[in-house]
Every structure is written in structure tokens, then in C-alpha cells.
């Protein structure tokens, strides 16, 4: 992100498999220390909810499948949020559907075997979880994947630390998941580029944002093509196959987490996504595969 202003400290690091950056006013006392504190929070969330770390809380939950285990308040909050997303999306946003990666190999670029796909789909279904009080029972053979929530949640958590320190201008960018703390000192909004789904080094549009979160979901991050058909990493848990109605959906919302889940659900709802997103009362830019735009 180019701030367009020279009065910001840009603190760069890598986390959650993404390039990350904080843009904070240089006028803040101890701004470098604040940036390190915010980075530490992002790394804490990554360590806690990464499926790649054997010592993470998420891995502990998955290893406990078949048993009832207690949850801490933060994990319980995230699972309840995921439950609301599952309901709002009519089952399409499902944090148990990560097991589909076992049969979809986007590097090899081949379609999954139908029998193997059916076996994996039998292990999907958020509604089969039992969350009672602060306890979780994850059925045997199932697992959770918070990849669709983690970066966005971390961006909001870093923003909360900045706000507690009195920051009212600046931006948080975790691999393109954004939280704007407030406008520039001159009152101008941040001009956020929307990635071109077919030319990743270019923007297809620019959205002015004064405050809040912006996130995008699209068919361009991991995909392959066979006979002109694009197969992307956004998979409908009901079919096990990729969505293909929108090229990308970008949403501006009060939080990055909300922006991210709204954009993902809209992609997953395909043809009905536009009308559903209109009902949510947020600003958005939807891009069709033919690159025509829909602005909400």
C-alpha cells in the first residue's frame, strides 16, 4: 500500500504466510514500540489458530476430535462467529470444509477423484459440532480450519491496540486484509486499490475509505484451468467444487473480519450473492468473470 503521505512510519514484517505492514503516524510517541506490540499480537493469533503448528489451540482441538473439550473465551467467540456465518450463508461458509484440500491439488492442476471427494465431503458439516456453554464436541474424523477468519481477526486485534494508544489515523495491511484506523491528518480518505482479478499487479478500481475494514475474496489466489474452465480455491462444501460466478468481491465494513466474511459468503452464494450483500448495507465492488463491475 502506498500511503501517499510521508508522515507515517511503515512497519513491515511477514506473518500468516503474507507480507504485512502497519502505517502509523510518525508524530506518535514511541510509535516504533507500538508497532512491535501490534506485530506481537498478530503473531500471537497466528500461533494460536494456525493449523500448521502442532502446538496451536486449533491443532489441539483437531487432535481432540471425538471428545468434549473446554474452550477459552477467545476461541469460543470465534467459533460462535463462525456459527453465525454458517447460518447466514445457508451452510456455504463452513470452517469444517478445509478437509477438501486433501483432494484438491491446485499445484498439480487436476480434478479430484469422485469417490475420494465423496469420502471427504462426508466429514464436513458445522451443524454437527456441539457447542454447549464453553465446551466443544468435534465429531471424530472432522477438523476445523480458521483460515477464512484468522488474518481479518488479527487485523482488527492490531487495530484495537492502536486505538487504545490513541491512534486516530493510519492503516493495517495483513496481506491485503485491511483495517483503516482513520483518515489522513488532512481529513482525506485512504485510497485502497482493488486487485485486478486477471492482472494481479494492477488495480481494477480504487475505493476511498475513511475508517473500518476492507477485504476481498476472489478466484485468483489459487486456481488452475482445464479446457477453459477455471477452478479456484473457494469451494462450496455442499458440492465440494469451486464457485465460478464472481471473479472477485471486495467489501468495506466496520471491521476487517466482517468485510472478509461478507466477501467470502458473497462469492460462495454465487448468483444470489449480490442481492444478499445488498441486504447487509455495506459498500462493495463485485467483479464478474468478464470484468464488468457491480458497485453497491
CORLIN-V631917 format. One line per field, one symbol per residue. phi: phi as a letter, one per 20 degrees, with the letter a starting at -180 (. if undefined). burial: 1 if it has 16 or more other C-alpha atoms within 10 Angstrom, else 0. Layout:
BEGIN
phi: ???
burial: ???
END
This chain:
BEGIN
phi: .efmceecedddacbllbfcbddcgfffflfffffffffgffffffffdfeedfeffffffffegncecfdfffffffffffffffffelnfecfeefffffdddfffmcffffffffffffedqgfefddcmddcddggndbdcegecfffffffffffffffenfcbqbdcdlnedcefrffgenffeedfegffdcfecdeacdeceaodcbccbedfcabcclneeddfedfffdndffbedfacdcdbgcfffgfffffffgfflfefffffgfemdebcddfgemfdcdd
burial: 10000001111000110001111110000010011001101100111111100001111111111001001000110010111011001011111111110011110000010000100110111100001000011110011111011111111111101100001111111111111111110000111111111000000100101111111111110011000000111111100111111111111110111111111111111000110110000011111010000000
END
